[in-house]
Amino acid sequence: MLAYIIPFLILLTIVVFVHEYGHYYFARRYGVGVTDFSIGFGRELFGYTDKNGTRWKFSAIPFGGYVKFFGDHSIFSDFNRDELRKKYNEEQQKKLLAFKPLYQRNLIAFGGPLANFILAFVIFVGVFMFAGKDMTPASISEVQKESPAEVYGLKQNDILLNIDGNKVEGLLDVSKFIMLSTDDFIEFVVLRDSQEYTLKVKPNLVDSVDQFGNPIEKRMVGIMIGPNNNNINHVKLGPIKAAYHAVKEIFFVSQKTLEMMWGYLQKLWGKGYGDLRQLGGPIKIAQISGDVSQMGILPFIIVISYISISLGLFNLFPIPLLDGGHILLNTIEGIRGKEYSRKTIDFTFRIGFSVVVTLMVFATINDIYNNHEKISVYFKGLFN
């Protein structure tokens, strides 16, 4: 069990610290007082107070973290300026988030997700520069009999140039683009006898398990992939190319995540796409981080980058309680030119709280359902 818990806590600590530091950085830049910087929630385990009066600490419940601003005692503190005016003098009000200009409040809220994207960018750049990137041209080494690939015209020795509008730059791109496709048909652009052909293939949907043992609905077209002319090309990129590919990877992951989330929402109403079993919470993240950490430090670092992107993207959703919700409320208030009433904020945040808790409960139930055999084995071991 420790093989899962320790990597999970390391991963969570890194991505949460970076996220909260993004908020902290912009808050300090614009003169907002910061009283607490906590990794985890609940009772403080250990920490220290810096020269600016900020208490940096680790807390007992290690699922998340927070930055607490001066005067921030509840979710209403950003908006109830009437109460704050009565409680704090003009000099103290200069350190309150609620009295900062709209663009500063939004940048402070955006700072957390931005820091997560920057972390992913730095990781990808480092990996592409020092470990290298697979740039091996991919070709079809085998087409299975009566498979979708054969039915729709893909042939052996076709060189794969593009899948669903995404350029195939290496062998690993092929399975990634097929797995993350969302349309009924997958569009392949191939090079055959010096001519380019565009073919649309409808994949088979097959119930299977991923490399971590979780159930998954795989999209199968029936092809085997190999290096074109047996030429393996793994390249250490320069800074500019590494930065380009890092941005491209972040954009691709973000785009596909949004597409899958939209598909999940539609599927709840019976019309969407995607496998809802893939929605996971802490248990799934712990499982993935534990399994990947055993593969080596490099795969574990790459997983940190993907989790960081997911955390940053999720926090930008326009749901009250999340950073995106704060940005939305700030912006609407700025357009209205009128402060919210406590009743409006109370109602809004109750909705946001309900949405977030529902997502967390659904993801956790998914985790337990998909991993019930492993969990039961673990608890049997505890009590036997």
Residue pairs with C-beta under 8 A, 6 or more apart in sequence:
1 378
3 290
3 293
3 294
4 286
4 287
4 289
4 290
5 286
5 290
7 286
7 289
7 290
7 292
7 293
7 300
8 282
8 285
8 286
8 289
8 290
9 62
10 289
11 285
11 289
11 300
11 303
11 304
11 307
12 62
12 63
12 64
12 285
13 39
13 62
14 119
14 304
14 308
15 116
15 119
15 304
15 307
15 308
15 311
16 39
16 64
16 65
16 311
17 39
17 65
18 115
18 116
18 118
18 119
18 308
19 65
19 112
19 113
19 115
19 116
19 308
19 311
19 312
19 315
20 37
20 38
20 39
20 65
20 66
20 67
20 112
21 37
21 115
22 111
22 112
22 113
22 114
22 115
22 116
22 118
23 67
23 108
23 109
23 111
23 112
24 34
24 37
24 54
24 67
24 111
25 111
25 115
26 104
26 107
26 108
26 110
26 111
27 34
27 67
27 69
27 97
27 108
27 111
28 34
28 52
30 100
30 104
30 107
30 108
31 94
31 95
31 100
32 69
32 70
32 95
32 96
32 97
32 100
32 108
33 53
33 69
33 70
33 71
33 95
33 96
34 52
34 54
34 67
34 68
34 69
34 70
35 53
35 54
35 55
35 68
35 69
35 70
35 72
36 54
36 55
36 57
36 66
36 67
36 68
37 54
37 55
37 56
37 57
37 65
37 67
37 68
38 44
38 47
38 55
38 57
38 58
38 59
38 65
38 66
38 67
38 68
39 57
39 58
39 59
39 62
39 65
40 58
40 59
40 60
40 61
40 62
40 63
40 64
40 65
41 59
41 60
41 61
41 63
41 64
41 65
41 66
42 59
42 60
42 61
43 59
43 60
44 57
44 58
44 59
44 60
45 57
45 58
45 59
45 60
46 57
46 58
47 55
47 56
47 57
47 58
48 55
48 56
48 57
49 55
49 56
50 56
59 65
63 282
69 77
69 96
69 97
70 92
70 95
70 96
70 97
71 77
71 84
71 87
71 88
71 92
71 95
71 96
71 97
71 98
72 78
72 97
75 321
75 345
75 349
76 342
76 345
76 346
76 349
77 84
77 97
77 98
78 97
78 98
78 105
78 326
78 330
79 98
79 329
79 333
79 339
79 340
79 345
80 98
80 342
80 345
81 98
81 99
81 339
82 339
84 93
84 96
84 98
84 99
85 93
88 96
93 99
97 105
97 108
100 108
102 330
102 331
102 333
102 334
105 326
105 330
106 326
106 327
106 330
106 331
109 323
109 324
109 326
109 327
109 330
110 316
110 323
110 327
112 312
112 315
112 323
113 311
113 312
113 313
113 315
113 316
113 323
113 324
114 312
115 312
116 308
116 309
116 311
116 312
116 315
117 250
117 308
117 309
117 312
119 304
119 305
119 308
120 246
120 250
120 305
120 306
120 308
120 309
120 312
121 243
121 246
121 247
121 250
123 301
123 302
123 304
123 305
123 308
124 242
124 245
124 246
124 249
124 250
124 305
125 239
125 242
125 243
125 246
127 133
127 298
127 301
127 302
128 236
128 237
128 241
128 242
128 245
128 246
129 236
129 237
129 238
129 239
129 242
130 236
131 236
131 298
132 234
132 235
132 236
132 237
133 169
133 170
133 234
133 235
133 236
133 237
133 242
133 245
134 169
134 170
134 171
134 172
134 233
134 234
135 169
135 170
135 233
135 234
135 235
136 170
136 171
136 227
136 228
136 231
136 232
136 233
136 234
137 159
137 227
137 228
137 229
137 231
137 233
138 159
138 160
138 168
138 170
138 171
138 173
138 174
138 225
138 226
138 227
138 228
139 157
139 158
139 159
139 160
139 225
139 226
139 227
139 228
140 149
140 154
140 155
140 156
140 157
140 158
140 160
140 190
140 223
140 224
140 225
140 226
141 156
141 157
141 224
141 225
141 226
142 156
142 223
142 224
143 149
143 150
143 154
143 155
143 156
143 222
143 223
143 224
144 150
144 222
144 223
144 224
147 204
147 220
147 221
147 222
147 223
148 201
148 202
148 203
148 204
148 220
148 221
148 222
149 201
149 221
149 222
149 223
150 222
151 201
152 199
152 200
152 201
152 202
153 197
153 199
154 188
154 190
154 199
154 201
154 221
154 223
155 192
157 192
158 190
158 191
158 192
158 197
159 190
159 191
159 192
159 228
160 168
160 174
160 188
160 189
160 190
160 225
161 167
161 168
161 189
161 190
161 191
161 196
162 168
162 187
162 188
162 189
163 173
163 174
163 177
163 178
163 181
163 186
163 187
163 188
163 189
164 177
164 181
164 183
164 186
164 187
165 187
166 173
166 177
166 252
167 173
168 174
168 177
170 233
171 225
171 226
171 227
174 225
175 225
177 186
178 186
178 203
178 219
178 221
179 218
179 219
180 256
180 260
181 203
181 219
182 256
182 259
182 260
182 263
182 273
182 274
184 202
185 200
185 201
185 202
186 200
186 201
186 202
186 203
186 219
186 221
187 198
187 199
187 200
188 198
188 199
188 200
188 201
189 196
189 197
189 198
190 196
190 197
190 199
191 197
201 221
203 219
203 220
203 221
204 219
204 220
204 221
204 222
205 217
205 218
205 219
205 220
206 217
206 218
206 220
207 215
207 216
207 217
207 218
208 215
208 216
208 217
208 218
209 215
209 216
210 216
211 291
212 287
212 288
212 291
213 374
214 277
214 278
214 280
214 284
214 287
214 370
214 371
215 275
215 277
215 370
216 275
216 277
216 278
217 275
217 277
227 233
237 245
250 309
253 306
253 309
254 309
254 313
257 309
257 310
257 313
258 313
260 274
260 278
262 272
263 272
263 273
263 274
264 272
264 274
264 276
264 279
265 272
266 272
266 273
267 273
267 274
267 276
268 276
276 366
277 366
277 369
277 370
279 362
279 363
279 366
280 363
280 366
280 367
280 370
281 360
281 363
281 364
281 366
281 367
282 364
282 367
283 364
283 367
283 368
283 371
283 375
284 363
284 366
284 367
284 370
284 371
285 307
287 371
287 374
288 303
289 300
289 303
289 307
292 299
292 300
292 303
293 299
293 300
314 322
315 322
315 323
315 324
316 322
316 323
316 324
316 327
317 324
317 325
318 324
318 325
318 327
318 328
319 325
319 352
319 355
319 356
320 326
320 329
320 348
320 349
320 351
320 352
320 353
321 349
321 352
321 353
321 356
322 352
322 356
325 352
329 340
329 345
329 348
333 339
333 340
340 348
368 375
